[in-house]
Amino acid sequence: MQCLALVLSLALSVLTVGVAQADGARFGAVEAFFAADAADAASVRWSRILVPWERVQPEGPESWNLAIADGIVDDEVRRGRELVGVLVNTPRWAAETADRHNTAPPRGLFLPISDPQNVWASFARRVAAQYRDRIDTWIIWNEPDVTDPHHAGYAWSGTTAEFVRMQRVAYQAVREGNPRARLLLPGATYWWDVRLGREQFLARYLAIADKDPEARANGHYFDAVPLQIYTDPFTLFDAPRAYRSILDRYALTKPIWITETNAPIWDDPDRPLTRGHWRATQREQAAFIVQGYALALAAGVERISLYKMTEPPTWVPGWETYGLVRPEDGAVRPGYHALQTVHRLFGDVTGGQVWQGNGAVVVQLQESDRRILVAWSRVPRALRLTIPAVAASATVHTADGGQMSVSPTSGVYRLDLDPATHDTAVGQPGVYLVGGSPLIIVEPATEPRVALTAFHVQPIANQPVARADALLADLTSGIRRANRLAVAPR
């Protein structure tokens, strides 16, 4: 079989992006406290929790409830897990337009933040003070780019200009309650704006905020930018780069975070769904985690949070399953081992480069004293990958936590890549979003930042094309989880 050379001219990208070192809390999970011990064992260092305004002040400005039990918050702090709170959902009494309960801008929003009638400022200040030193990072609202009022994820019915004011008020009021606090913009889906052919939410926000004469001196009222990306690992590369380009227009160097990411599964026997609608098998979910995290880090993302550690024990037929720990028995799914693996291996990565061609993807991640390559097949055929070595041996890690030592032959490693099977993108027959099971090749290197200059890919003879629909086709029924936007194909 003729060996096909892949060189830089065929690269998808030759991008080197520096990223600030994470402060020991690079990798997180949404609501880790629901499976706290498993989160500890996976080195989950931060966790996003919801603090809905409507739950804290359901009856009026004088009411005050805990959105989450203090014991849970205190236990997470004791475990050394940083908490990131999300302020969302306008209570009915505070809404400017009562018939848009939970999504409307609050009344008094344009009053001075010292005015008690600016109820948003009063709430933000008080909640920040209450959780000071336990929750010092706050995300303001969620997915404002979701614009369909009938979609269960719809959370913001105001204008972009009103949201800029929401963010400004929160930025000032929260810091009055907690001067150490960091404020993030809401996590956007990216795909809603792509699908509707409009500018990204971040661009619309900055176009308005930049006209505020006080914005630049106040960091445009945010300290980092979150994204919430599902199903297609390459969007974890493309979306942060698009957001970085928007930030560059305004000479801003804000960190970019991924506050939600995962691929929903369809093949859990206790929570069966139909194979389709972008869903993955449990094995494919594990592959997504490795591939997506590698691509996000190569794009310069500072933090990544998985959605999520586990689900509620009661399952509603049709709801999609994301969790890595089964609530029924505490058993872990394959994705849990993948999460442990990337947390263990990728913690010190400072950027990377990505190549794609002839069906293979190779990501080189930057570290100070190691060369880390992540490779997978993006086609439904097994491939043999030949990579030049930079050391006398390497350790090859797999998504299930396995590892083996390999030595080069004639100065190269020859590795076999499993075929891709994830072809469930709606309306995209033959498109494989998640690739086959990835390999992580780790070498000690005196010059780990030297870019990979070439590698070779060839199909493996006598290996049939994978047919994913024949693997687990007996598990059927169900529809997608109601409150998760189905990611559009690339």
VOZA-510134 format. One record per residue: residue in one letter; z negated, y negated, x negated of N, C-alpha, C, O in turn. Coordinates in steps of 0.001 Angstrom, whole numbers, plus 500000, padded with zeros to 6 digits. Last residue first. Layout:
BEGIN
AZYXZYXZYXZYX ...
This chain:
BEGIN
R488584479188520516489094478233519550490585478056519750491217477283519029 P487529479382523972488053479932522725488534478839521799488847477726522220 A484463478007525256485911478115525268486402478700523957485750478529522926 V481548479583526325482208478870525240483704479089525323484165480224525447 A480036478977529342480844479936528599481661479182527563482385478245527898 L476863477602529624478288477342529590478997478418528786478592478729527666 R474296478985531427474868478889530086476369478697530187477069479528530765 N472993479603533801472796478288533193473293478210531762472759477440530964 A473587482217534680474008481058535456473925479744534707474728478846534963 R475143484642532720473904483934533023474242482566533591475081481846533049 R477932486322534298477298485619533203476039484904533663475883484596534845 I477358489352536189478088488124535907477338487379534834476219487757534487 G477667492905536862476990491673536483477943490520536250479156490693536132 S478942496045535615478319495188536627477700493944536039477269493920534886 T478586498748533181479306497757533973478355496995534872477150497246534902 L479178500923530673478150500011531150478834498861531876479573498088531266 D481310502335529687480659502880530875479549501985531407479020502250532486 A482412501459527339482979500945528572482268501446529824482602501011530927 L482037501369524597480869501380525472481274500960526883480563500200527540 L484625501840523429483380502166522745482212502339523707481485503331523642 A486954500996524485486672502425524605485323502803524025484913503960524114 D487221498381523893487013498707525297486735500192525498486319500598526583 A487783498280521202486410498023521615486170498444523051485055498824523408 R489515499988519151489621499689520580488213499528521122487540500503521457 A490945499352515974489752499539516806490059499202518250490777498244518536 V493648501155514655493173499882515183492001500141516115492053501045516949 P492814503755512291493426503239513514492866501875513883491766501498513479 Q493532504244508996492459503748509850493086503174511114493826502193511030 N495456504921507154494996505966508075493776505552508894493066506405509427 A494487502529504657495435503501505203494734504500506108493586504878505875 I493292499379505225492920500714504752493819501735505440493890501785506668 P495024496417504217494578497348505257494240498702504646494847499112503657 Q493728494272501691494746495214502118494197496076503245493018496430503228 V493239491368499797492940492074501039494069493055501306495241492707501162 H491723489687497048492813490474497600492327491216498843491172491632498931 F491050486322495972490639487688496265491815488395496919492794487755497301 A490278483507493882491233484389494555490536485681494943489554486083494319 T488182481865493140489554481383492978490586482249493683491660481765494041 L485121480638494153485959481828494138487415481372494084487833480565494914 A483776477978492200484390478488493418485155479780493162485749479979492103 V480657477822490756482078477946490472482754478632491658482358479723492067 R477997477939491274478764476975492052480265477021491748481053476340492403 P476773479702489513476977480139490899477829479188491723478341479580492771 E476770480462486605477515479351487194477802479669488660478959479885489022 T475265482676486183474913481486485400475626480253485926475162479131485728 A474081484737488767475214484052488147474741482843487379473912482073487864 P473549487710490598472992486698489703474155486041488966475109486719488584 E475074488160493798475126488379492347474286487335491631474309486169492024 V475518489650496861474650488738496107474693489132494633474395490268494264 I477315489844499731477351490259498326476583489227497506476964488057497467 I477200491100502824476665489975502056476534490442500610475737491329500305 L479533491962505329478843492336504101478400491068503386479133490081503347 P479631492309508937479818491596507676479074492255506523478116493002506722 S481486494100511293480191494020510607480361493384509227481156493872508424 G484194491941512455483519493209512232482235493028511446481931491928510986 G483724488741514145484410489715513316483664491032513245482633491215513893 V484015487164517219483083487745516248483839488798515455484518489649516030 L486716486869518325485876485755517891484865486219516852484859485720515726 Y489872487830518530488587488407518120487731487276517564487984486781516465 V492409488099520856491626487159520051490260487782519783489574488210520712 G493664489809522610493979489932521195493263488954520295493479488966519083 P493741487504525263493880488886524800494288488915523330495141488148522883 Q492259485249526575492724485278525185492851486719524696492122487114523787 G490972485089528999492311484522528892492895484532527501493919483894527257 V487823485153527490488564485090528744489925484428528517490018483354527923 A487087487319524873487350485925525239488250485878526465489317486492526480 T486514489820523856486172489566525259486393488119525681485929487722526750 D486688491340521479487878490707522050487670490382523529488545490640524355 H485247492492518933484806491529519952486005490745520492486303489643520032 T485836494086516798485935494699518126485661493715519257485825494064520426 A487141494330513475486577493524514561486792494239515887487803494916516081 P486425497011511145487304496232512022486521495407513032485392495741513394 D484572496648508050484788497267509354485692496398510225485722495178510060 L485684496623504740485206495820505859485554496508507171486699496907507381 D484844497794501548485535498061502806484867497299503945483645497326504095 L485381496519498273484483496712499410485300496898500678486326496243500865 R485318496384494909486175496805496015485273497229497165484498498179497044 Y484963493959492376484309494794493379485347495143494441486158494300494826 V486191493866488973486254493506490389485389494459491212485120495593490814 G486332494715486315486006493321486590486052492907488038485963491715488332 S486777497419486356487810496540485782487604495094486207488558494350486431 T484469497494488854485411498331488115486558497445487658487225496802488469 P481017496502489236482457496238489248483227497289488463482702497895487528 S478576498187491223479025497716489914480528497489489963481240498211490661 V476011497738493661477381498096493305477702497512491938477167496474491549 S473284498788495630473735498177494390475151498657494088475456499840494240 M472628498026499057472986498975498004473462498196496794473978497085496915 Q470838497792502171471374497226500946471697498332499955471125499421500002 G470157496925505646470399497838504540470931497125503310471415495996503393 G470009495215507770468932495168506790469106496110505628468289496107504707 D472226495162509326471098495958509821469933496000508841468972496739509054 A474143493793507912473460493092508995472261493859509526471364493261510121 T473715494506504373474370494652505665473520494017506754472337493738506557 H474323493587500963473424493670502113474250493785503391475347493234503483 V474761494549497730475475494348498982474508494601500131473947495689500258 T474241493200494621473593493891495729474341493537497000474533492361497310 A476040493793491561475725492989492739474962493854493722475024495082493667 S476528493516487994476294494269489225476004493288490350475755492106490114 A477235491774486031477382493199485737477148494072486956477526495243486960 A479114489030487494477920489631486895478168491121486696479184491658487137 V481270488233488830480750487262487860479499487793487175478887487094486367 A484300489883489914482854489869489666482499488747488702483311488353487865 P486762489315492406486365489247490994484847489153490855484193488423491599 I487240491600495052486689490306494652486363490332493163485741491287492696 T488985493065497608488800493100496158488421491710495681489171490753495872 L488594494846500566488486493539499926488217493731498440487317494480498062 R490282496519503021489662496682501702489750495344500978490833494785500801 L489622496711506538490278496091505392489539496457504113488328496677504121 A490300497990509784489476497995508577490286497462507401491482497728507283 R491237495946512488491631496945511510490694496845510315490338495748509885 P491358493736514265490876495052514704491326496178513783491746497239514246 V490124490976512236491192491671512944490704493073513294489745493558512695 R488411489898510516488556489206511793489680489818512638490118489233513630 S485985491285508393487331491382508954487358490672510295486448490822511110 W483934489432506061484152490278507229485628490282507605486402489416507200 A481407488349503758482788488741504041482852489606505287481955490408505549 V479769486118501762479668486804503048481095487089503503481904486168503622 L478283485774498619479530485854499370479271486631500655478628487680500633 I476418483979496420476329484720497674477678484629498371478156483536498676 R475242483849493226476451483688494022476318484577495244476126485787495122 R472326482119492090472978483314492618474309482924493244474477481805493729 D470971479820491437471068480867490418471692482163490922471600483195490257 S471191477933493510471023477480492133471259478573491103471708478280489995 E473909478391495842472510478479495454472411478111493987473424477991493299 Q476309478288498381475807477729497129474308477938496997473544477691497931 L478390480862499593477248479982499808476668479560498466476552480363497540 Q481557481539500645480727481456499444479641480424499688479927479257499956 V482990483669502917482198482449502794481417482536501490480695483506501261 V485969485022503963484975485051502893484313483684502831484990482663502708 V487732487019506210487014485760506024486024485971504889485319486979504854 A490956488546506738489604488529506176489060487112506135489809486139506040 G493578488355507609492611489049508450491192489021507960490288489432508688 N494941486760505854495276488189505896494220489002506636493994490174506337 G492208484438505445493606484813505352493782486310505365492895487053504945 Q489934481944504547490383482880505576491853483186505361492651482281505120 W486964480621503078488362481016502976488682481992504104487828482757504553 V484644478069502491485135479093503412486612479340503143487403478408503000 Q481621477136500806483066477072500953483516478245501805482860479286501844 G478505475245501012479364476382500758480831476083500923481235474942501148 G474946474550500817476318474237501195477197475434500921476698476521500630 T472580475539499802472765474086499863474185473684500226474581472551499953 V470123478040500444471533477653500384471673476144500568470976475543501386 D467676479199500637467852478165499617469294477693499483469642477021498512 G467824481174502675466869480072502781467088478935501813466726477799502120 F469324483472502900470024482184502972469098480971502906469561479843503069 L467809485851502839468825485617501808469363484194501764469815483741500712 R465972485870504957465542486263503613466526485808502537466114485421501443 H467510485117507131466355484300506757465920484605505325465545483703504576 V469328487211507205469810485867506845468652484955506471468792484108505588 T467535489357507834468369489377506631468822487981506240468717487599505075 Q466398488695510287465546488870509104466364488770507817465926488168506836 L468773488780511789468044487520511619467118487596510416467060486664509614 A469392491487511661470329490510511100469632489176510852469866488522509836 H467245492506513038467369492838511618468348491886510932468162491523509771 Y467886491445515554466624491076514906466694491357513408466254490539512600 G470230492648516356470268491255515930468995490796515245469020489862514444 P469444495178517297470038495038515959470076493601515445469968493365514242 R466214494603518893467636494897518929468228494701517530467575494116516665 V462963496073518965463880495036518507465316495533518603465596496718518421 A460616496667521605461552497150520589462519496035520200462845495167521010 G459025495886523691458793495258522393459699495753521287459574495314520144 D459629496835526184458844497709525311458571497115523936457951497768523097 E460744494719527701460253495923528361459311496729527464458302497250527940 P461772492728526122460476492488526756459890493736527389458680493817527597 R463167493244522951463189493678524347461828493440524989460818493901524458 V464213490678520930463103491599521173463114491958522653463074491076523510 L466263488928520980466305489949519934465188490970520069465204492007519405 G467962487698523939466806487914523084466970489055522097467707490012522336 Y470036487406525755470203486848524413469138487339523433469383487390522228 T471773488309528630470669488640527732470990488143526328472059488415525783 E472577486737531752472929487219530425471693487366529544470707486645529695 W472161487896535049471741486969533995472051487568532632471818488752532390 G472799490080536622473811489057536396473437488062535324474320487435534738 P469629490609538010470965491146537741472010490036537670472087489172538544 V466951489311536347467750489100537545469150489625537260469807489128536345 W464119490875534996465535490544534832466193490383536187466017491217537075 T461023490157533749461755490428534989463191489947534836463446488769534582 P460146489276531265460195490721531536460951491082532806461466492193532926 P462203486750529696461145487142530632461263488624530973462366489171530970 E463290487548526290463485487047527650462262487338528507461379488091528093 T463064486404522826462977487405523884463217486736525219463336485514525296 M464062484479520979463381485684520511463348486774521574463577487944521267 K467456483485521798466069483206521571465383484501521204466042485537521119 Y468738481139519854468360481263521257468511482740521636469644483199521780 L467759480086516613468360481099517471467840480971518901466655480726519125 S468437477230514772467480477890515659468217478859516573469190478485517229 I468733475698511627469355476540512647468258477224513447467282477728512891 R469271472733509628468401473702510304469182474463511362470155473959511923 E471517471552508316470197471578507687469279472634508290468589473349507564 V474908472339507593473837472240508585472478472380507899472305473217507014 G477177472569505995476165471579505646475067471393506661474352470392506613 A478969474572506347479333473267506894478287472198506621478486471037506978 A477578476723505377478713476239504591479163474864505064479682474074504274 L475850477042507516475307476566506243476421476070505330476234475103504590 A477682478003509423476934476767509662476395476190508358476477474984508128 L478543480392508214479491479309508449478780477982508684479230476945508195 A476148481883508188476864481605506942477811480426507115477874479552506250 Y475580481995510942474660481294510043475352480957508724475165479862508194 G477798483496511863477554482137512329476639481354511412476890480181511133 Q477494485967510508478697485153510338478444483698510724478830482780510000 V474929486830511393475235486692509964476424485755509755476366484853508920 I475282486725514211474191486003513555474500485794512075474343484686511564 F477477488423514704477565486987514993476497486207514239476778485143513688 A476365490907514101477424490366513243477570488863513452477764488115512493 A474606491119516264474073491090514899475101490517513931474757489736513044 Q476497491230518326475538490124518272474947490002516871474805488894516353 E477698493672517758478474492441517572477571491212517543477848490257516817 R475590495355518491476075495362517106476874494092516804476743493510515728 Q475450494805521214474306494481520357474714494458518875474228493627518107 T478583493290522214477659494413522107476482493987521230476521492939520587 A479076490177523993479126491016522799478293492275523002477409492317523858 R481166488079526142479943488808525780480188489755524605481325490088524270 W483350486692527130482845486321525801481611487121525353481071486854524280 H484005488172529453483430486830529546482709486421528256481605485878528291 G483096491662528954484027490559529172483299489234529096482127489174528725 R481691494290530472482246493907529180483322492855529426484348493144530043 T479049493504532743480414493927532464480815493506531057480338492502530528 L475673494526531935476656493580532442478048494135532177478201495126531463 P472351495823532189473788496021531991474633494927532636474340494466533739 R469674496143531156470189494852531620471719494865531515472307494023530837 D469087498592530155468192498086531189468658496760531773468108496295532771 P471045498974528187471051499842529369470130499372530483470355499710531645 D472943496380526908471568496871527006471458497711528275471754497203529356 D475517495292526634475359496747526587473914497218526519473667498352526110 W476053492621526442476340493248527730475907494711527789475922495316528861 I474625489587525054475015490999524986475235491570526384474686491079527370 P475632486365523812474960487215524796475491488639524738476656488869524414 A475093485016520687476128485636521509475423486543522507474672487425522089 N473802481801519631473711483249519820474984483721520513475842482917520877 T471836478840519275473045479607518993472769481087519229471647481561519050 E470427475647519255470626476886520010471896477545519488472911476879519285 T470359473716517323469116473986518044469223475163519015468210475625519540 I471408472928514279471828473805515376470553474210516102469747474966515559 W471521469605512954470789470830513267471571471628514305472308471060515111 I472300467398510413472805468077511606472048469386511760471945470175510820 P470930464319509140471050465785509149471614466285510477471422465667511524 K472867461310508606471839462064509343472028463575509183473159464054509102 T474170459220507338473976460490506621472907461346507296472133462028506623 L476657456919508324475368457548508598475307458912507912476284459661507913 A478909455267508554478193455354507270476785455908507456475836455435506831 Y480330455607510794479277454593510853478416454604509589477332454022509559 R481999457664510167482600456413510650481602455268510621481974454108510447 D480255459757509647480853459045508519481483457722508952481498456762508181 L479752460758512185478688460038511479479258459213510329478798458101510069 I482230462040512581481813460931513451480730460105512772480790458875512785 S482114464001510596483179463002510558482832461791511425483108460652511047 R479995465514511532479849464799510261480909463712510137480631462625509630 Y481155466577513832480052465622513967479837464845512668479531463653512701 A483029468260512626483487467193513516482404466131513686482693464935513685 R481274469942511261482209469121510493482753467985511347482922466868510858 P479937471174513423479206470299512500480123469420511656479784468273511366 A482285472538514560481563471481515277480723470608514346480788469384514464 D483192474459512617484039473359513072483245472211513689483496471046513381 F481062476265512232481657475570511091482399474313511551482257473244510958 L480511477170514698479368476737513896479810476115512573479001475503511875 T482934478112515468482535476811516001481310476281515270481091475070515227 F482968480615514337483685479548513645483397478172514228483596477164513550 P481568482277516137480918481844514900481640480706514207480995479894513543 D481325481906519477482350481862518437481725481400517129481378480225517012 T478711482029520853479746483059520958480791483052519840481110484114519305 Y477606478591521003477516480006521364478830480751521100479911480163521125 I475584475862520086476875476538519961476705478035520199475788478664519670 Q474481472792520084474103474062520706475381474866520937476153474588521854 L473238470363517727474337470987518445473855472332518981472944472942518421 P471449467308516936471521468738517255472843469124517928473474468312518604 V470824465110514346471761465366515440471814466865515722472188467632514835 A468064462917513501468935464070513253469745464330514515469414463848515598 D466906460542514255466715460991512876467557462207512514467743462496511332 F467745457585516162467591459034516016467536459380514539468034458645513686 Y468372454878516407467363455464517298467345457000517282466973457632518271 H469829453788514430470534454071515681469677454909516632470191455562517540 G467894453069512569468570454359512433469362454774513645469559455966513884 N467074450494512905466247451558513476466973452902513493466695453760514330 A469007448886511918467695448809511260466758449902511751465761450208511096 R471001449470513780471137449939512398469808449905511667469513450801510876 A470025448259516215470230449698516070470242450142514615469557451100514258 E469831445634516842468666446236516200468875447708515846468002448333515244 P472182444945518155471892444309516858470694444904516127470549444705514921 D474264447340519463472893446841519552472527446223518203472559446923517191 K476592448584518870476684447185519307475310446539519470475211445319519600 D475934451183518398476239450349517234476388448875517595476318448012516720 A475693452346520915474477452002520164474775451049519018473950450193518698 I478410452789521590477576451847522352476382451403521528476090450209521451 A479290454559519676480136453414520006479354452354520766479602451159520607 L477356456556519749477355455605518631478219454386518919477912453290518452 Y478038457917522169476714457319521968476775456238520894476297455125521109 R480599458818521622480395457885522734479056457170522597478946455975522870 A480060460527519472480945459374519281480743458349520389480719457146520127 L478409462419520734477895461628519617478748460392519390478212459312519141 F480163463578522621479029462771523066478500461894521940478172460731522175 Q483627463276521632482341463955521622481221463003522032481306461793521823 E486193462187523876485440462073522638484101462784522761483523462880523843 R487876464740525860487286463416525646486553463397524306486323464437523687 G488841467108527023489722466237526266489178464844526035489934463873526017 L487325469010528197487710467871529031488565466856528284488970465846528860 R486861470729526048487577471221527225488097470084528099489181470183528674 V485356469090524356486653469619523931487475470018525143488654469677525243 D483062468681525916483917467541525583485296468000525120486300467369525452 W482127471337526033482408470592527262483335469417526969484295469189527706 W481677472087523364482847472600524071483126471885525383484281471834525807 Y479281470661522603480540470490521887481726470898522759482685470137522883 T476754470530523723477432471826523693478704471831522868479170472898522467 A473990468830522147475229468838522926475939470173522742475751470858521736 G470635468016522227471605469005521776472808469018522703472662469199523911 P469851464512522032469889465787522756470913466731522143471932466296521606 L468563463232518867469411463149520044469358464478520796468871465470520255 L465157463180517760466515463702517704467263463354518977466660463199520039 L462639461668515888463339461713517165464763462206516952465482461717516080 R459444462261514439460896462203514285461522462358515661461005463090516505 A456292460562513997457232461364514776458674461165514326459077460082513900 R454280459108512916454939460088512041456096460811512730456802461593512092 P453140457570514932453993456903513934454737457862513014455726457473512392 N452828458183518076452736459005516868453657458406515810454850458711515799 G453055456174519955452076457238520172451841458093518951450766458672518798 E455073454701518800453800454031519067452704455073519287451566454884518860 R457029456614518790456442456219517502455222455322517667454417455205516743 V457654456689521493457095457878520847456431457498519534455365458021519209 A458769454109521823457516454467522481456868455689521834455651455714521649 Q461145454125520248460094453126520025458758453584520596457727453464519934 Y462540456325521209462368456147519763461223455183519471460430455405518555 A462644455816523965461869456946523447461573456768521963460457457039521518 V464356453593523985462993453466524503462122454594523954460993454356523525 R466692454773522903466041453641522235464589453511522683463694453340521856 Q467273456743524811466972457132523437466243456009522704465288456262521969 M467776455161527075466732456199527098466294456550525682465102456642525390 R469996453692526130468732453001526414467572453999526469466490453708525958 V471805455773525999471483455031524775470169454282524962469333454243524059 F471943456398528724471283457313527799470943456632526479469888456898525903 E473278454212529723471897454434530153471193455410529218470000455273528949 A475729454673528457474967453453528141473510453596528568472608453153527857 T476523457009529718476203457054528287475389455833527890474465455934527082 T474839457243532939475948456900532060475534457072530599474357457256530287 G473192460117534502473386458712534167474606458498533291475316459443532945 S472675462734534847473645462145535760473869460663535498474653460022536198 W471902465548533072471951464089532959473058463539533850474235463834533642 A472027468286533341470708467682533135470726466165533114469663465545533137 Y473410471348534175473563469897534342472195469226534280471305469549535066 G473335474067534175472897473390532964472991471881533034472686471197532057 A474476474855536544473019474964536427472483474295535173471294473983535106 H476878472722537997476548473645536912475041473659536711474399472608536707 H477386470740539723477136472057540300476804473103539240476483474245539570 P478041468491538265476762468506538989476407469862539573475244470111539888 D479315468623535114479543469210536434478219469279537182477342470047536787 T478871467824532517479098466787533532479378467330534923479656466550535834 V477284468062529571477582468895530743477673467969531950476669467391532365 D476364466278527730477816466395527852478225467332528980479407467394529318 P473655466469527499474173465423528381475688465460528522476243464743529354 E471750468603526543473148468801526926473674467742527898474095468079529004 N468647467131527138469374468352526791470780468320527373470967468042528558 W466036464902525824466912465470526855467703466650526323467472467117525208 I465245464365522674465296463636523939466426464188524801467607463965524533 I462996466112520704464391466014521132464396465359522504463639465753523391 W460608465421518221460957465424519640462465465283519819463115464457519179 T458006466353516111459456466181516243459824466359517706459408467321518351 D455390466974516100455759465702515483457263465455515494457736464459514946 I452885468537517524454329468394517733454707467010517224454380465998517845 R450509468171516138450885469516516563452384469580516876453060470552516537 D450307465534515502449914466496514466450130467946514897449948468858514090 R450202464711518929450286464246517541449654465268516594448580465800516875 Y450159465170521612450532466289520738450640465891519265451125466673518449 Q449393462690522687448632463893523016448906465022522025447989465749521642 A451364460923521766449986460782521277449183462053521526448382462456520682 A453552461836523215453591461870521748452192461771521164451868462448520188 V452723461306525796452916462703525401452982462828523880452517463820523319 R452599458479525749451394459273525992451569460718525528450658461290524930 R455241457666525250454149457234524363452949458163524506452356458583523513 A456584458784527431456937459180526066455823458832525086455503459620524196 F455372457436529649455273458886529483455521459291528033454746460062527467 S456096454769529125454683455137529264454488456633529054453558457054528366 A458881454906529114458167454495527902456712454935527964456159455415526975 W459283455650531799459731456523530713459007456186529413458570457084528694 V458414453477533238457643454718533319458057455720532241457248456549531823 N457949450452533153458893451276532392458228452642532227457574452921531222 Q455734449397534256456785449824535173457937450531534456458797451136535097 P454184448514532150453827449789532794454887450296533767454936451488534069 D455828447242529351455646447059530791455302448409531430456061449365531266 S456520447781526785455103447485527035454803447330528514453635447290528900 I459224447966526753458482449221526684456986449007526891456259449966527148 P460800445903529264460183446071527943459330447339527905458773447738528928 L463236447597531389462103446695531188461569446867529770461854447880529130 F465080449527531767465512448361530991464435447286530900464686446193530394 L463806451436533347464254451804532008464588450591531141464401450623529925 G462882451395535918462217450534534946462698450722533523462073450224532586 R463417454862536699463334453450537077462570452674536006461731453222535292 P465370457159534713464139456714535374464188455228535713464909454451535087 P468491458748535521467714457840534675466467457376535420466506457215536640 A468415462104536937468696460669537017467943459880535954466866460297535526 T467740464764537046468845464381536162469046462876536066469781462414535194 N465651465264538848465603465872537510466673465365536550466523465524535338 H467516464430541690466240464900541147466436465631539826467289466512539712 R469168462622543020469600463298541800468361463728541019468205463415539838 D468024461268545059468802462450545432469411463147544209470098464157544356 A466775459061543900465960460221544263466786461455544585466310462576544409 T467387457261541250468138457743542403467529459071542826467748460092542174 E465416456893539392466059455708539948466831456061541208466921455252542131 A462471458836539441463924458758539373464447457495540029463975457086541090 A459794459233539721460222458302538673461721458050538672462197457150537981 W459444461129541691458858459812541918459365458772540914459371457577541207 R460707463383540535461293462711541694460752461297541868461509460371542159 P460936463347536923460275463704538186460813462854539334461310461748539125 T463605464260534850462936463134535496462235463599536767462883464199537624 N464034466216532189463777466330533632462943465185534198461723465154534039 V462540466351528887463670466489529797463158466464531229461966466671531460 L461856466690525550461497465919526734462708465873527654463778465413527256 V461008469267523512462154468700524220461635467998525467461044468632526341 G459448469619520278459393469485521725460650468857522290461286468022521645 V458930471867517838459844470784518186459901470725519704460352471672520348 L456522473013515520456987472919516898457856471682517084457562470605516564 E456249475264512807456459473886513258457031473890514671457921474681514982 R453854477655512256455184477428512799455292475996513322454512475578514178 G451414478581511404452220477809510462453626477535510941454505477216510140 R449709479707513138450627480615512456451501479894511426452236480530510671 R448569477436514209447767478288513326448646479240512527448352479541511370 V450662476607515854450278475776514708449485476607513702449697476501512494 E450562478685517729451766478486516920451464477651515683451951477948514592 D448025478211518799448294479464518097449543479346517227449570479857516108 D448349475718520018447420475849518887447669477132518097447541477145516873 V450181476385522038450528475395521013449649475580519780450136475598518650 I448611478207523486449887478628522900450285477687521773450676478126520692 G446456476627524286446217477803523459447485478301522780447446478763521640 D447592474745525963447147474325524631446917475520523709447153475439522504 A450481475715527776449047475866527523448695475464526095449405475798525147 I452710473179528704452534474467528048451074474561527630450496473573527176 A452339470907530092453613471597530267453554473004529693454264473903530144 L449447469969531757449986470523530524451299471239530827451356472083531721 N449550466963533761449329468388533568449855468809532195450616468080531559 W448689464203535485448955464650534108448565466117533964447386466464534037 S449161461304537568448993462756537388449339463131535954450155462484535298 E449853458662537601448445458983537352448212460477537160447169460875536640 P452546458517538250452126458120536903450675458440536589450300458486535417 G453121461572540179453145460134539955452589459796538591452198460693537845 E453386464323540389453019463555541575453110462052541398453172461323542389 P454039465532537924454806465866539124454576464928540298455470464748541125 Q454026465263534915453649464235535891454379464476537211455255463693537577 V454794467707533758453620466994533257453115465984534281451908465862534490 R457081468453535083455951469372535085454666468673534648453580469012535116 E458827466378534613458476466674536001457284467631536092456556467614537085 W459159466571531844458420465434532405457969465746533824456845465415534201 P458869469536530048459536468838531146458640467749531743457491468009532100 V459096470502527154458008469723527746458627468908528883458886467717528712 L460015473488525511460307472493526540459029471820527008458011472475527231 I460280474057521991459627474304523272459955473172524236460151472030523820 R461453475652519101461690474606520096461026474989521410461188476111521890 S459966476306516014460253476776517363460415475591518301459617474654518292 W460125477513512645459973476445513635460448476955514980461224477906515071 R460228479825511158459331478764510699459245477573511630458393476705511443 V460354483170511119460748482051511980459766480918511741458590481037512086 S460138485615509722460048484326509011460646483184509823461356482334509286 A459904487896511140461272487475510828461311486133510110462386485569509907 A457237488055511617457815489067510731459255488744510348459767489254509351 D456964485958513470456330485874512147457006486829511164457309486460510030 A458338487075515628458850485857514990458256485680513602458957485298512665 A456631489150516256457982489466515784458609488260515098459324488403514106 D454459487605517105454319488496515950455685488865515375455870488890514158 A455545486179519339455055485479518147454953486383516928455321485974515827 A457265485960521600457231487159520746456752486714519372457459486853518374 F456816483531522728456893484669523637456924486000522882456641487049523462 F457035481696520674455688482132521054455706483311522021454709484025522129 A459607480811520359459183481959519551457846482515520008457546483682519758 E461436479062521710460273479673522371459822480947521653459679482008522260 V464128479580519572463674478950520804462526479762521397462624480978521565 A463559479577516083463964480293517288463392479562518490462301478995518425 G464673478703512703463763478730513838464279479604514966465297480282514831 F464827477795509307465259478718510354464213478812511461463023478980511195 R463632475853507618465066475805507911465427476624509146466251476190509951 A461180475018506609461302475337508030462759475319508452463087474823509529 G461041474118504062460339475360504361460453475784505803459884476804506195 D462688471839504420461295471709503982460481472952504327459361472847504826 A465956472296503041465022472356504161463592472381503633463326472882502540 Q467696470059500981466905471280501067465975471218502277465297470217502504 A470600468539502306469227468416501821468505469745501966468683470461502952 V473764469623501199472827469470502313471428469396501730471105470103500776 G477190469201500364475785469190499978474909469006501198475285468299502133 V479961471139500769479135470159501451477718470255500938477094471308501067 T483188471818500118481876471898499502481028470788500095481351469611499934 L485887473564501308484962472483501604483640472752500923483035473804501130 V488611474533501920487946474549500625487002473368500663487290472304500115 S489690476532504588489030475318504121488534475552502714488091476647502370 L491551478540504768491209477776505964490580476458505564490891475406506122 A493860478981502131492490478819502595492426478091503913493165477133504144 L496157479458500803496034480045502127494677479799502755494376480356503810 S495800478332498360496799477721499220496761478278500625497272477650501552 L493974479984497036493497478756497659494511478137498600494120477472499560 V494987483338498017494625482314497053494303481033497790494350480987499020 L495202486668498402494792485475499142494308484456498132493308484691497454 A497606489179498095496724488217497425496448487050498341497354486513498977 L497774492434499102498106491075499512497128490104498898495928490196499156 C499188495269497713497970494461497794498355493021498078499179492448497365 Q500940497860499374501002496646498564499753495813498778499301495663499912 M500000501193499144500000500000500000500000498762499112499170498629498212 
